[in-house]
Amino acid sequence: MPLLSRKVDYALLILSHLNRYPDGASAREVAAQFGLSRPFVANILKLLCHNGFVASHRGVKGGYALARPPEQIRLAELMEGLDDTFRLATCSQPPQTEACNLTHVCPLRHAVAEVHQRIRDLLRNVTLAELFRPCHPAEAVPTPLGVLTAATRNGLFSQPCALGAE
């Protein structure tokens, strides 16, 4: 199972498009750009708007625009805002709704919790600006997040970027 859900994956793709068009874009324009259905894009935009990541504007020149600069939006915040709670294992994040019946005897429980926390800390330190930065082949190196899924598939980046590459 990938770290980024389909919802977050496509939200990143949509936000990156809006980042390139500061005056905004409509759901139809975003859908056409990436070959997605307009209702699907509209649903993601509705969630992004509800969570304060984008602002909607009505009228002839209406559409959606980023509500905040991408430097102010953290990847973990986006994931949490879209109700996409990341859990490394059932025991790694309270509340333990799907409690493992081996938790009381598991010798790895604390180690797994530590790895989980390290990943969460990494996600809290990644801004959308870092993800949206254009890459050049000389800058492409492995990253802690690996290859972005939809963003890379749809040609958003020429190559996978290293976070923090200058």
C-alpha positions as CSV (number, residue, x, y, z in Angstrom):
1,M,0.0,0.0,0.0
2,P,1.5,3.4,-1.0
3,L,2.2,6.0,1.6
4,L,0.1,8.6,-0.3
5,S,-3.5,7.6,-0.9
6,R,-5.1,8.2,-4.3
7,K,-7.0,11.2,-2.8
8,V,-3.8,12.9,-1.6
9,D,-2.0,11.9,-4.7
10,Y,-4.5,13.7,-7.0
11,A,-4.9,16.6,-4.5
12,L,-1.2,17.2,-4.9
13,L,-1.5,17.1,-8.7
14,I,-4.4,19.6,-8.6
15,L,-2.6,21.9,-6.1
16,S,0.5,21.9,-8.3
17,H,-1.6,23.0,-11.2
18,L,-3.2,25.8,-9.2
19,N,0.3,26.8,-8.1
20,R,1.3,27.3,-11.7
21,Y,-1.8,29.5,-12.3
22,P,-2.0,32.1,-9.5
23,D,-5.1,33.6,-10.9
24,G,-6.8,30.3,-10.6
25,A,-8.3,27.6,-12.7
26,S,-11.6,25.8,-13.1
27,A,-12.3,22.2,-12.3
28,R,-12.8,21.7,-16.1
29,E,-9.4,23.2,-16.9
30,V,-7.7,21.0,-14.3
31,A,-9.5,17.9,-15.5
32,A,-8.6,18.6,-19.1
33,Q,-4.9,19.2,-18.2
34,F,-4.5,15.8,-16.7
35,G,-7.2,13.7,-18.5
36,L,-9.3,13.3,-15.4
37,S,-13.1,13.4,-15.1
38,R,-14.5,16.8,-14.1
39,P,-16.7,15.4,-11.3
40,F,-13.7,13.7,-9.8
41,V,-11.6,16.9,-9.9
42,A,-14.6,18.9,-8.5
43,N,-14.9,16.5,-5.6
44,I,-11.2,16.8,-4.7
45,L,-11.4,20.6,-5.1
46,K,-14.4,20.7,-2.8
47,L,-12.5,18.8,-0.1
48,L,-9.5,21.1,-0.6
49,C,-11.7,24.2,-0.3
50,H,-13.5,22.9,2.8
51,N,-10.1,22.3,4.4
52,G,-8.7,25.8,3.6
53,F,-6.1,24.7,1.0
54,V,-7.9,26.4,-1.9
55,A,-10.4,29.3,-2.3
56,S,-13.2,29.2,-4.7
57,H,-14.3,32.2,-6.8
58,R,-17.7,32.4,-8.5
59,G,-18.6,34.2,-11.7
60,V,-17.4,34.4,-15.3
61,K,-13.7,34.3,-14.3
62,G,-14.5,32.0,-11.4
63,G,-12.5,28.9,-10.4
64,Y,-10.1,27.9,-7.7
65,A,-6.8,29.3,-6.4
66,L,-4.4,28.4,-3.6
67,A,-5.7,29.9,-0.4
68,R,-2.1,30.0,1.0
69,P,1.3,30.0,-0.4
70,P,2.7,26.5,-0.9
71,E,5.6,27.3,1.5
72,Q,2.9,27.5,4.3
73,I,1.3,24.1,3.6
74,R,2.9,20.9,5.0
75,L,2.4,17.5,3.4
76,A,1.3,16.1,6.7
77,E,-1.3,18.8,7.1
78,L,-2.7,18.0,3.6
79,M,-2.8,14.3,4.4
80,E,-4.5,14.9,7.7
81,G,-6.9,17.5,6.2
82,L,-8.1,15.0,3.7
83,D,-8.8,12.5,6.5
84,D,-6.0,10.3,5.3
85,T,-4.4,9.3,8.5
86,F,-1.1,7.5,7.9
87,R,-0.5,4.5,10.1
88,L,2.6,2.3,9.7
89,A,0.9,-0.5,11.7
90,T,-2.3,-0.8,13.6
91,C,-0.5,-0.3,16.9
92,S,1.5,2.7,15.7
93,Q,-1.1,5.4,16.2
94,P,-3.7,5.9,18.9
95,P,-6.5,5.3,19.1
96,Q,-6.0,1.7,18.4
97,T,-9.4,1.0,16.8
98,E,-8.1,-2.1,15.1
99,A,-6.1,-3.3,18.1
100,C,-3.7,-6.1,17.4
101,N,-4.2,-9.0,19.7
102,L,-0.4,-9.4,20.1
103,T,0.2,-5.8,21.3
104,H,0.8,-6.9,24.9
105,V,3.6,-9.4,23.9
106,C,5.0,-7.8,20.7
107,P,8.8,-7.1,21.0
108,L,8.6,-4.7,18.0
109,R,5.8,-2.4,19.1
110,H,8.0,0.3,20.4
111,A,10.4,0.1,17.5
112,V,7.5,0.3,15.0
113,A,6.1,3.3,16.9
114,E,9.5,5.1,16.6
115,V,9.7,4.5,12.9
116,H,6.2,5.7,12.5
117,Q,7.1,8.9,14.4
118,R,10.1,9.5,12.2
119,I,8.1,9.2,9.1
120,R,5.4,11.6,10.5
121,D,8.2,14.1,11.4
122,L,9.5,13.9,7.9
123,L,6.0,14.6,6.4
124,R,5.6,17.5,8.8
125,N,8.8,19.1,7.5
126,V,8.0,18.8,3.8
127,T,6.2,21.8,2.2
128,L,4.2,21.8,-1.0
129,A,6.7,24.4,-2.3
130,E,9.4,21.7,-2.1
131,L,7.3,19.2,-4.0
132,F,6.3,21.8,-6.7
133,R,9.8,23.0,-7.3
134,P,10.8,22.3,-10.9
135,C,13.5,19.7,-11.3
136,H,16.4,19.4,-13.7
137,P,18.0,16.1,-14.6
138,A,21.2,17.1,-12.7
139,E,19.2,17.5,-9.5
140,A,17.3,14.2,-9.6
141,V,18.5,12.0,-6.8
142,P,16.7,9.5,-4.6
143,T,14.4,11.1,-2.0
144,P,13.0,9.9,1.4
145,L,9.5,9.9,-0.2
146,G,10.5,8.0,-3.3
147,V,8.8,8.8,-6.6
148,L,5.5,10.7,-6.4
149,T,2.9,8.6,-8.1
150,A,0.3,10.6,-10.1
151,A,2.5,13.7,-10.3
152,T,5.3,11.8,-11.9
153,R,3.0,9.6,-14.1
154,N,1.3,12.7,-15.5
155,G,4.5,14.5,-16.4
156,L,4.3,17.1,-13.6
157,F,8.0,16.6,-13.0
158,S,10.5,15.7,-15.7
159,Q,12.2,13.4,-13.2
160,P,11.7,12.6,-9.5
161,C,13.0,15.4,-7.4
162,A,15.1,15.3,-4.3
163,L,13.5,17.3,-1.5
164,G,15.7,20.2,-0.7
165,A,17.7,20.0,-3.9
166,E,18.9,23.5,-5.0
